[in-house]
Amino acid sequence: MIEFLKKIFGTGAEEFLNRYSLAGRIGGLAFGPILALVAFLIFTSFGAYQDYQQNVQIERLAEISKLIGNSIHETQKERGLSANFIGSEGSEASETRLKAQWTLTDKSIESLSLALDNDLSAYGESFVIQAEAVNQALEKFKDARDFVVTADFVAIKREIIRRAALLYVERNVLTPLVPLADDAGLQYANIEGELGSLVNEMLGLASSAEMSAKLSSLSTLLKVKEMSANERALVVTAFSDGLFTAEAYSEFLRLKGAQDTFLTVFNSSATATNAEAFVNTVGGDAIVDAEDVRIFITDMEGGDMTGSGYTGIEWYDMSTRKINLIKSVEDIVTADIVSDAHEKASSAFFKVLVFGVVAVIVALLAFVVFIVSRSISKPLELMNKAMLRLADGDMNIEVPCLGYGSEVGQMASAVDNFKQGRIERLRLEEEAKEAELKQRQREEDQRIASDKAKQAERERERETARGREARAEKLESRIAEFDQSIIEKMASLNTAITDMEHAAVTLSDTAKQTETQSVAAASGASEASQNVQTVAAASEEMASTVAGINEQMNHSSQITGQAMDTIDSTAQIAIELQSSSQNIGNVIDLINEIAEQTNLLALNATIEAARAGDAGKGFAVVASEVKELSNQTSSATNDISEHIKRLQEISASVVVSVDKTRDALKENSEVALNVTGAVEQQALATQEISQNIQQVATGTADASSQIAQVQGGAATVLRSSEQVQVSTQSIAGDSQELKATIEEFLSDIREI
């Protein structure tokens, strides 16, 4: 069994592994676990990074929720003070407190708006939509405040008394004749509702059940505050009006029950720490005072509150102290959420950092493994290639890895020794073959040299005999050829001498004629040069005149261009005048519409005054005067409209006339440009003619100079031709003497 296992896991495993390269085996052994570890680190780091991002988002959301809570708190306080302001019929004290609250509300809303202006796309489309809804709701603050400051306190008081006399069903069916304080409260409630909905959107972004529970408890606490604020505004209105209607009392009971319900939900969903903080914070005299008022209202079951002993502002202050305590708990819960999210984000970031460091270490380890693997596999690969080339007989290779201290270096040293030994053996074999070939070559060379020496001796003897005979024959032949050649050359020389004498005479005659003609040509060239100078002066004057014409045409084009610019400005002014008159016409139409609306309003006022009887006579007189003023306005605007219409017609005529004038000037400008182009072409042509004439003048002067040189050359040729005649006669005498000398020489040679 042991032998079998050795065979399987020993030789068998060795054979199996050696099917693959050494680099592949090392890489498989090292990189497999490393890649698995890297994959694990990437997966874990990605999860930790997601946790980090989610908790950072939750931390930001908690900060936003804190701003939302502050905004809701200040808005609710403003709602209560607005109800007190209306109920106190705009007293100075209530107005002072309300305006001071406006400043606090504006600061909280400004901080929230800055936070919501950031990029919130990471929180999802639903959150972004709700944030936009919050921004739109915040823009309606001005409407709610305008309603409060412009309220008709007398009309509101009268309407409250009127509605108090109605039955319950009538109050719920009939629309109030004037807006009441409840309408302002409804506008504030809508804004607060949008802010609360944004907090609810945060619940779906929680990264854990614990965080979701904390956000849920925060949302519940905001609901408690919302119900308390609604209760505060409701009771402020009732105490200020001195009346608790059945509807208001029913709403009071609903709000009271809702607060108790939401507090129960908060205690069940909040952490033990936050629940304990609520119990320790929300208590004391503030709670007792507010609770006493609530018990009083419950006992009274609504109705007349004029003798209750409570005022709207007193209840507002008591309820606000209670709500402020709830706000303190809200801040504690928010701080807990921020702290928890920050702690989890820090923990997740630390994990990402640790995993990142480990990943770097693993990467360095992989790099080291790669370097070590490469340091083993690469030298072995080079050694394998070197040994294959040695096996093929290539002795010119360089053995790699020599000098390495490892086993690879020892292997390289052994391969190099093998290479050097084989090179030495091949060298000795080559030297032995070369020595044998040299010996055989020397013996063959000696035999060939002996045969060549004997053959050369025989050839030299035969060659000597043939040479003597050939030299004799050749000498005789050359003498005959030389004699014949001398005779022919002397005849040719005599003919040439005769021709040279005739040519010299002809050359002398030609030179005399050339000298005579060159004198005449020099005279004609001088006269032509003077005529060319005259033409050149005339062409320059013509070019100057054409340049003047061109300058005048350019000046004319500039004047035309300035006129076109003026016409364009005039046209633009006329168009603007026409546009302005049309705008005035639109204003006249608007005035007519206003006059018609005023007339209609005056008519309605007259009808209402007639219905009012004697009490409306004063309104009837005012309505009649307004109607008369409207009719006068309509008549005046009709007259202005006629004048404006005439002004529009004149402006249109001016635009048409200016367009025609501009077209005429444009055509004149184009003609001027064409004439200017033609004049410029004429100027260029005249300038070119002048330049050509100058060149002709220069050429004529050069020709005169050349003719003078020809005249001098003709004289020189005449003298040379006379010299040639003398030399020809001398050569003729010398040739006769040479002929006699050669004949004497040949005669002596023949005798020899």
C-alpha positions in Angstrom: 0.0 0.0 0.0 2.8 2.4 0.9 4.6 1.6 -2.3 1.4 2.2 -4.3 0.9 5.6 -2.6 4.6 6.5 -3.3 4.0 5.6 -7.0 0.8 7.6 -7.2 1.9 10.7 -5.2 5.6 10.4 -6.0 6.6 9.4 -9.5 3.0 9.8 -10.9 2.6 13.3 -9.5 6.1 14.2 -10.7 5.3 13.0 -14.2 2.0 14.8 -14.2 3.5 18.1 -13.0 6.4 18.0 -15.4 4.0 18.1 -18.3 3.8 21.8 -17.6 6.4 24.5 -17.6 8.2 25.5 -14.4 6.7 29.0 -14.6 3.2 27.6 -15.0 3.7 25.3 -11.9 5.0 28.2 -9.8 2.3 30.5 -11.0 -0.5 28.0 -10.3 0.9 27.3 -6.9 1.3 30.9 -5.9 -1.2 32.9 -7.9 -4.2 30.6 -7.2 -4.5 31.4 -3.5 -3.5 35.1 -4.1 -6.2 35.5 -6.7 -8.8 33.9 -4.4 -7.6 36.3 -1.6 -7.8 39.3 -3.9 -11.4 38.3 -5.0 -12.4 38.0 -1.4 -10.8 41.4 -0.5 -12.5 43.1 -3.5 -15.9 41.6 -2.5 -15.5 42.5 1.1 -14.2 46.0 0.4 -17.1 46.7 -2.0 -19.6 45.7 0.7 -17.7 47.8 3.3 -17.6 50.8 0.9 -21.3 50.5 0.3 -21.9 50.5 4.0 -19.7 53.6 4.3 -21.6 55.4 1.5 -25.0 54.5 3.0 -24.0 55.7 6.5 -22.5 58.9 5.1 -25.8 59.5 3.3 -27.7 58.7 6.5 -25.5 61.2 8.4 -26.2 63.9 5.8 -29.9 63.0 5.9 -29.9 63.3 9.7 -28.4 66.7 9.4 -31.1 67.6 6.9 -33.7 66.1 9.2 -32.4 68.4 12.0 -32.9 71.4 9.7 -36.3 70.2 8.8 -37.2 69.8 12.5 -36.0 73.3 13.1 -38.0 74.7 10.2 -41.2 72.8 11.3 -40.7 74.0 14.8 -40.3 77.7 13.8 -43.2 77.4 11.3 -45.5 76.0 13.9 -44.6 78.8 16.3 -45.3 81.3 13.5 -48.6 79.7 12.9 -49.6 80.0 16.6 -48.5 83.6 16.7 -50.4 84.4 13.5 -53.6 83.0 15.0 -53.0 85.1 18.1 -52.3 88.2 15.9 -55.6 87.7 14.1 -57.5 86.9 17.3 -56.1 90.0 19.0 -57.2 92.1 16.0 -53.6 93.1 15.2 -52.5 94.4 18.6 -49.1 96.0 18.8 -47.7 93.4 21.2 -48.9 90.5 19.0 -47.5 92.1 15.9 -44.1 92.6 17.6 -43.8 89.0 18.6 -45.0 87.8 15.2 -42.4 89.8 13.3 -39.7 88.6 15.6 -40.8 85.1 14.9 -40.7 85.8 11.1 -36.9 86.4 11.5 -36.4 83.1 13.3 -38.5 81.2 10.7 -36.7 82.8 7.8 -33.3 81.8 9.2 -34.3 78.2 9.6 -35.9 78.0 6.2 -32.8 79.6 4.6 -30.6 77.0 6.2 -32.9 74.2 5.0 -33.1 75.6 1.4 -29.3 75.7 1.2 -29.1 72.1 2.2 -31.8 71.1 -0.3 -30.1 73.0 -3.1 -27.3 70.4 -3.1 -27.2 67.4 -5.3 -29.6 64.9 -3.8 -29.8 62.4 -6.7 -27.9 59.8 -4.6 -31.0 59.4 -2.3 -33.3 58.4 -5.1 -35.8 60.0 -7.4 -38.6 59.9 -4.8 -36.6 61.8 -2.3 -35.6 64.4 -5.0 -39.3 64.9 -6.0 -40.3 65.4 -2.3 -37.4 67.9 -1.8 -38.7 69.8 -4.8 -42.2 69.8 -3.3 -40.7 71.2 -0.1 -39.0 74.0 -2.0 -42.3 74.8 -3.8 -44.1 74.8 -0.4 -41.6 77.1 1.2 -42.2 79.6 -1.6 -45.8 79.9 -0.4 -44.8 81.4 2.9 -45.4 84.9 1.5 -49.0 84.0 0.7 -49.7 82.8 4.2 -48.0 85.9 5.7 -49.8 88.3 3.3 -53.1 86.7 4.4 -52.3 87.4 8.1 -51.1 91.0 7.7 -54.0 92.0 5.4 -56.8 90.3 7.4 -60.0 92.3 8.0 -60.3 91.8 11.7 -63.8 93.4 12.0 -65.1 91.3 9.1 -63.6 88.2 10.7 -65.1 88.9 14.1 -68.5 89.6 12.5 -68.3 86.3 10.5 -67.3 84.4 13.6 -70.4 85.7 15.5 -72.6 85.0 12.4 -71.4 81.4 12.1 -71.7 80.8 15.8 -75.5 81.4 15.4 -75.7 78.8 12.6 -76.5 75.2 13.1 -73.7 72.6 13.0 -74.7 71.3 9.6 -75.0 74.9 8.2 -71.5 75.7 9.4 -70.1 72.7 7.6 -72.1 73.3 4.4 -72.1 77.1 4.0 -68.9 78.8 2.8 -67.6 81.6 5.1 -68.2 85.1 3.7 -64.7 86.2 4.5 -61.5 84.1 5.0 -61.0 83.1 8.7 -57.9 82.5 10.8 -58.3 78.7 10.1 -57.5 79.4 6.4 -54.1 80.9 7.3 -53.5 77.9 9.6 -54.3 75.6 6.7 -51.7 77.2 4.5 -49.1 76.8 7.3 -50.2 73.2 7.8 -49.7 72.3 4.2 -46.1 73.6 4.4 -45.4 71.6 7.5 -47.0 68.5 5.9 -44.6 68.7 3.0 -41.6 69.0 5.4 -42.9 66.0 7.4 -43.3 64.0 4.2 -39.6 64.6 3.4 -38.7 63.0 6.8 -40.8 60.0 5.9 -38.9 59.6 2.7 -35.8 59.1 4.7 -37.2 55.9 6.3 -36.7 54.0 3.1 -33.0 55.0 2.9 -32.0 53.4 6.2 -29.1 51.0 6.0 -30.2 48.8 8.9 -33.2 47.9 11.0 -31.8 49.8 14.0 -31.3 52.9 11.9 -34.8 52.5 10.4 -36.3 52.3 13.9 -34.5 55.5 15.0 -35.7 57.3 11.9 -39.2 56.0 12.5 -39.1 57.2 16.1 -37.9 60.6 14.9 -40.8 60.8 12.4 -43.3 59.8 15.2 -41.9 62.5 17.4 -42.3 65.1 14.6 -46.0 63.9 14.4 -46.4 64.5 18.1 -45.0 68.0 17.7 -47.2 68.6 14.7 -50.4 67.6 16.6 -49.3 69.7 19.5 -48.7 72.7 17.2 -52.1 72.2 15.6 -53.6 72.1 19.1 -51.8 75.2 20.1 -53.0 77.2 17.0 -56.6 75.8 17.5 -56.8 76.8 21.2 -55.1 80.2 20.5 -57.8 81.0 17.9 -60.6 79.8 20.3 -59.4 81.8 23.3 -58.8 84.9 21.0 -62.3 84.6 19.5 -63.8 83.8 22.9 -65.7 80.9 21.3 -65.0 77.2 21.0 -67.3 75.9 18.3 -68.4 72.3 18.1 -66.1 71.7 15.1 -63.1 73.2 16.9 -63.9 71.2 20.1 -64.1 68.0 18.0 -60.8 68.8 16.3 -59.3 69.5 19.8 -60.3 66.1 21.0 -58.9 64.5 17.8 -55.6 66.2 18.2 -55.4 65.3 21.9 -56.0 61.7 21.1 -53.5 61.7 18.2 -50.8 63.0 20.5 -51.4 60.2 23.0 -51.3 57.6 20.2 -48.1 58.9 18.6 -46.4 59.1 22.0 -47.3 55.4 22.6 -45.8 54.6 19.2 -42.7 56.6 20.0 -42.1 54.8 23.3 -42.5 51.5 21.5 -40.2 52.3 18.6 -37.6 54.5 20.2 -34.4 53.1 21.9 -34.4 52.8 25.6 -32.0 55.8 25.9 -34.3 58.0 23.8 -37.4 56.9 25.5 -35.8 57.7 28.9 -34.7 61.1 27.6 -38.3 61.9 26.7 -39.5 60.9 30.2 -36.7 63.0 31.9 -37.1 66.0 29.6 -40.9 66.4 28.9 -42.2 67.1 32.4 -42.4 69.8 35.1 -44.5 72.9 35.4 -44.7 73.5 31.7 -46.5 70.2 31.2 -48.7 70.7 34.2 -49.9 74.1 33.1 -50.7 73.0 29.6 -52.4 69.9 30.9 -54.6 72.0 33.3 -55.8 74.1 30.3 -56.6 71.0 28.3 -58.6 69.5 31.2 -60.5 72.8 31.5 -61.4 72.7 27.8 -62.5 69.1 28.1 -64.7 69.9 31.1 -66.2 72.9 29.4 -66.8 70.8 26.2 -66.2 74.0 24.1 -68.6 76.8 23.9 -68.2 80.3 25.2 -64.7 81.1 26.4 -65.0 84.7 27.2 -65.1 84.0 31.0 -62.5 81.3 31.0 -59.7 83.5 32.4 -57.3 82.4 29.7 -56.0 84.4 26.8 -54.7 83.2 23.5 -51.2 84.4 24.1 -51.1 82.8 27.6 -52.0 79.5 26.1 -49.5 80.0 23.3 -46.7 80.5 25.8 -47.7 77.5 27.9 -48.0 75.2 24.9 -44.8 76.5 23.4 -42.8 75.6 26.5 -44.2 72.1 26.3 -43.4 71.9 22.5 -39.9 73.2 23.2 -39.3 70.4 25.6 -40.4 67.9 22.9 -38.1 69.7 20.4 -35.2 69.1 22.9 -36.0 65.4 22.8 -36.2 65.6 19.0 -32.7 67.2 19.0 -31.4 64.3 21.2 -32.9 61.7 18.8 -31.4 63.5 15.8 -28.0 63.7 17.5 -28.2 60.0 18.3 -28.9 59.2 14.6 -26.1 61.5 13.5 -23.7 59.9 16.0 -24.7 56.4 15.1 -24.4 57.0 11.3 -21.0 58.7 11.8 -19.8 55.8 13.9 -20.9 53.3 11.4 -19.5 55.3 8.5 -16.1 55.6 10.4 -16.1 51.8 11.0 -17.0 51.0 7.4 -14.3 53.4 6.2 -11.7 51.8 8.5 -12.7 48.4 7.0 -12.2 49.8 3.5 -8.8 51.2 4.6 -7.7 47.9 6.2 -8.9 45.9 3.2 -7.1 48.3 0.9 -3.8 48.0 2.8 -4.2 44.2 2.8 -4.9 44.3 -1.0 -1.7 46.4 -1.5 0.3 43.9 0.6 -1.2 41.0 -1.4 -0.4 42.8 -4.6 3.2 43.3 -3.5 3.4 39.6 -2.5 2.1 38.7 -6.0 4.7 40.9 -7.5 7.5 39.3 -5.4 6.2 35.8 -6.4 6.2 36.9 -10.0 9.8 38.2 -9.8 11.0 35.0 -8.0 9.2 32.8 -10.5 10.6 34.8 -13.4 14.1 34.6 -11.9 13.8 30.8 -12.0 11.9 30.1 -15.2 13.5 32.7 -17.4 17.2 31.5 -16.9 16.1 27.9 -17.4 14.3 28.9 -20.6 17.4 30.6 -21.8 19.6 27.6 -20.8 17.2 25.3 -22.7 17.5 27.4 -25.9 21.3 27.6 -25.6 21.7 23.8 -25.2 19.4 23.2 -28.2 21.6 25.4 -30.3 24.7 23.7 -29.1 23.1 20.3 -30.0 22.5 21.7 -33.5 26.3 22.6 -33.8 26.0 26.3 -33.2 29.2 27.2 -31.4 28.7 31.0 -31.7 26.1 31.3 -28.9 26.7 33.1 -25.6 25.9 30.8 -22.7 23.5 32.8 -20.4 23.5 33.1 -16.6 27.2 32.6 -16.2 28.4 33.9 -12.8 25.0 33.2 -11.1 25.6 31.8 -7.6 22.6 29.5 -7.8 22.2 26.0 -9.3 21.3 27.8 -12.6 24.8 29.4 -12.6 26.4 26.0 -12.0 24.4 24.5 -14.9 25.5 27.4 -17.1 29.1 26.8 -16.1 28.8 23.1 -17.0 27.2 24.0 -20.4 30.0 26.5 -21.1 32.6 23.9 -20.3 30.9 21.5 -22.7 30.9 24.2 -25.3 34.6 25.1 -24.9 35.6 21.4 -25.0 33.6 20.8 -28.2 35.1 24.0 -29.8 38.6 22.7 -28.9 38.0 19.3 -30.4 36.6 20.8 -33.6 39.6 23.1 -33.8 42.1 20.2 -33.5 40.2 18.2 -36.2 40.2 21.2 -38.5 43.9 21.8 -38.0 44.7 18.1 -38.9 42.6 18.3 -42.0 44.2 21.6 -43.0 47.8 20.2 -42.5 47.1 17.1 -44.7 45.5 19.3 -47.5 48.6 21.6 -47.4 51.0 18.7 -47.8 49.1 17.3 -50.8 48.9 20.8 -52.3 52.7 21.3 -51.9 53.5 18.0 -53.7 51.1 18.8 -56.5 52.5 22.3 -56.9 56.0 21.0 -57.1 55.1 18.5 -59.9 53.2 21.2 -61.9 56.1 23.6 -61.4 58.6 21.1 -62.8 56.4 20.4 -65.9 55.9 24.1 -66.5 59.6 24.8 -66.3 60.4 22.2 -69.0 57.6 23.3 -71.3 58.6 27.0 -70.9 62.2 26.3 -71.9 61.1 24.6 -75.1 58.6 27.5 -75.9 61.3 30.1 -75.3 63.6 28.5 -77.9 60.8 28.3 -80.5 59.6 31.8 -79.7 63.1 33.3 -80.1 63.4 31.9 -83.7 59.9 33.1 -84.7 60.6 36.5 -83.2 63.6 37.1 -85.3 61.8 36.2 -88.5 58.7 38.3 -87.5 60.7 41.4 -86.6 62.4 41.4 -90.0 59.1 41.0 -91.9 57.4 43.6 -89.6 60.3 46.1 -90.1 60.0 45.9 -93.9 56.2 46.2 -93.8 56.4 49.2 -91.4 58.9 51.0 -93.6 56.7 50.6 -96.6 53.6 51.7 -94.7 55.5 54.7 -93.2 56.7 55.7 -96.6 53.2 55.6 -98.1 51.7 57.4 -95.0 54.3 60.2 -95.3 53.5 60.7 -98.9 49.7 60.9 -98.2 50.2 63.2 -95.2 52.5 65.5 -97.0 49.9 65.8 -99.8 47.2 66.5 -97.3 49.4 69.1 -95.5 50.1 70.9 -98.8 46.3 71.0 -99.5 45.6 72.3 -96.0 48.2 75.0 -96.4 46.7 76.1 -99.7 43.2 76.1 -98.1 44.5 78.0 -95.1 45.9 80.7 -97.4 42.6 81.1 -99.2 40.7 81.2 -95.8 43.1 83.8 -94.4 42.4 86.0 -97.4 38.6 85.5 -97.1 38.8 86.1 -93.3 40.6 89.4 -93.9 37.9 90.6 -96.4 35.1 89.6 -94.0 36.8 91.4 -91.1 36.9 94.6 -93.1 33.2 94.3 -94.0 32.3 93.6 -90.4 34.2 96.6 -89.2 32.3 98.8 -91.7 28.8 97.4 -90.8 29.5 97.6 -87.0 30.1 101.4 -87.4 26.6 101.8 -89.1 25.0 99.5 -86.4 26.5 101.6 -83.6 25.0 104.7 -85.0 21.5 103.1 -85.4 21.6 101.7 -81.9 22.3 105.1 -80.4 19.4 106.6 -82.2 17.1 103.8 -81.1 18.2 104.2 -77.5 17.2 107.9 -77.6 13.7 107.1 -79.0 13.1 104.4 -76.3 13.9 106.9 -73.6 11.3 109.3 -75.0 8.6 106.6 -75.0 9.5 105.5 -71.4 9.0 109.1 -70.2 5.6 109.3 -71.9 4.5 105.9 -70.4 5.5 107.0 -66.9 3.5 110.2 -67.2 0.5 108.1 -68.4 0.9 105.8 -65.4 0.9 108.8 -63.0 -2.4 110.1 -64.6 -4.1 106.6 -64.3 -3.0 106.5 -60.6 -4.7 109.9 -60.0 -7.9 108.6 -61.6 -7.8 105.5 -59.4 -7.4 107.6 -56.2 -10.4 109.7 -57.1 -12.5 106.6 -57.8 -11.5 105.1 -54.4 -12.5 108.4 -52.7 -15.8 108.3 -54.5 -16.4 104.7 -53.3 -15.6 105.8 -49.7 -18.2 108.6 -49.9 -20.7 106.2 -51.3 -20.0 103.7 -48.4 -20.4 106.5 -45.8 -23.8 107.4 -47.4 -24.9 103.7 -47.3 -23.9 103.6 -43.5 -26.0 106.7 -42.9 -28.9 105.3 -44.9 -28.7 102.0 -42.8 -28.7 104.0 -39.6 -31.7 106.0 -40.8 -33.5 102.7 -41.8 -32.8 101.2 -38.4 -34.2 104.4 -36.7 -37.3 104.2 -38.9 -37.8 100.5 -38.1 -37.4 101.2 -34.4 -39.8 104.1 -34.7 -42.3 101.8 -36.4 -41.8 99.1 -33.7 -42.2 101.7 -30.9 -45.4 103.0 -32.5 -46.7 99.4 -32.6 -45.7 99.0 -28.9 -47.5 102.2 -28.1 -50.5 100.8 -29.9 -50.4 97.7 -27.7 -50.3 100.0 -24.6 -53.3 101.9 -26.0 -55.2 98.6 -26.4 -54.3 97.7 -22.8 -55.5 101.1 -21.6 -58.8 100.5 -23.5 -59.2 97.1 -21.9 -58.5 98.6 -18.4 -61.0 101.4 -19.2 -63.6 98.8 -20.2 -62.9 96.8 -17.0 -63.2 100.0 -15.0 -66.4 100.8 -16.7 -67.7 97.3 -15.9 -66.6 97.6 -12.3 -68.3 101.0 -12.0 -71.5 99.4 -13.4 -71.3 96.6 -10.8 -70.6 99.2 -8.1 -73.7 101.2 -9.2 -75.8 98.0 -9.1 -74.5 97.1 -5.6 -75.1 100.7 -4.4 -78.7 100.5 -5.7 -79.1 97.3 -3.8 -77.7 98.9 -0.6 -80.3 101.7 -0.8 -79.5 104.9 1.1 -76.3 103.5 2.5 -74.9 103.0 -1.0 -75.6 106.5 -2.4 -72.1 107.7 -1.8 -70.7 104.6 -3.6 -73.2 105.3 -6.5 -71.8 108.9 -6.9 -68.2 107.5 -6.9 -69.1 104.8 -9.3 -70.7 107.4 -11.7 -67.5 109.5 -11.5 -65.4 106.4 -12.2 -67.6 105.5 -15.1 -67.3 109.0 -16.5 -63.5 109.0 -16.1 -63.4 105.6 -17.8 -65.4 107.0 -20.8 -63.0 110.0 -21.0 -60.0 107.6 -20.9 -61.5 105.5 -23.7 -62.2 108.6 -25.9 -58.6 109.9 -25.3 -57.1 106.6 -26.1 -59.1 106.4 -29.3 -57.7 109.8 -30.4 -54.1 108.7 -29.5 -54.7 105.5 -31.4 -55.6 107.4 -34.6 -52.4 109.5 -34.2 -50.3 106.4 -33.6 -51.8 104.7 -36.6 -50.9 107.8 -38.8 -47.4 107.7 -37.2 -47.1 103.9 -38.1 -48.1 104.7 -41.8 -45.5 107.5 -42.0 -42.8 105.2 -40.4 -43.6 102.5 -43.0 -43.3 105.0 -45.8 -40.0 106.2 -44.4 -38.7 102.5 -44.2 -39.7 101.9 -47.9 -38.1 105.2 -49.1 -34.9 104.4 -47.1 -34.8 100.9 -48.6 -35.1 102.4 -52.2 -32.3 105.0 -51.5 -30.1 102.3 -50.0 -30.6 100.0 -53.1 -29.7 103.0 -55.5 -26.6 103.8 -53.5 -25.7 100.1 -53.4 -26.0 100.0 -57.3 -23.9 103.2 -57.5 -21.3 101.6 -55.2 -21.1 98.5 -57.4 -20.6 100.6 -60.6 -17.9 102.6 -58.8 -16.2 99.4 -57.7 -16.2 98.1 -61.3 -14.8 101.4 -62.6 -12.1 101.3 -59.9 -11.2 97.8 -60.9 -10.9 98.8 -64.5 -8.7 101.8 -63.7 -6.5 99.6 -61.4 -6.1 97.1 -64.3 -5.2 100.1 -66.7 -2.7 101.4 -64.1 -1.1 97.9 -63.9 -1.0 97.6 -67.7 0.6 101.1 -68.0 3.1 100.3 -65.3 4.0 97.0 -67.1 4.5 98.9 -70.4 6.7 101.4 -68.7 8.8 98.6 -67.2 9.1 96.9 -70.6 10.2 100.1 -72.3 12.8 100.6 -69.6 14.0 97.1 -70.3 14.1 97.8 -74.0 16.1 101.0 -73.3 18.5 99.0 -71.2 18.7 96.3 -74.0 19.4 99.0 -76.6 22.2 100.4 -74.5 23.6 96.9 -74.1 23.3 96.4 -77.9 25.3 99.6 -78.6 28.0 98.4 -76.2 28.0 94.9 -77.8 28.3 96.5 -81.3 31.3 98.5 -80.1 32.8 95.3 -78.9 32.1 93.6 -82.2 33.8 96.6 -84.0 36.9 96.1 -81.9 36.7 92.3 -82.5 36.5 92.8 -86.3 39.8 94.8 -86.2 41.4 92.1 -84.1 40.2 89.4 -86.6 41.7 91.5 -89.5 45.0 91.6 -87.8 44.9 87.9 -87.0 44.0 86.9 -90.6 47.0 88.8 -91.9 49.2 87.0 -89.4 47.7 83.7 -90.5 48.7 84.4 -94.1 52.3 85.0 -93.1 52.4 81.8 -90.9 50.9 79.7 -93.7 53.6 80.7 -96.1 56.2 79.8 -93.5 54.6 76.3 -92.9 54.6 75.6 -96.6 58.4 76.1 -96.8 59.0 73.9 -93.7 56.8 71.1 -95.1 59.0 70.9 -98.2 62.1 70.6 -96.1 60.5 67.9 -93.9 59.6 65.9 -97.0 63.1 65.9 -98.3 64.5 64.8 -94.8 62.1 61.9 -94.6 62.9 60.6 -98.0 66.6 60.6 -97.2 65.9 58.8 -93.9 63.9 56.0 -95.6 66.5 55.5 -98.2 69.1 55.0 -95.5 66.9 52.4 -93.7 66.4 50.3 -96.8 70.1 50.1 -97.4 70.6 48.8 -93.9 
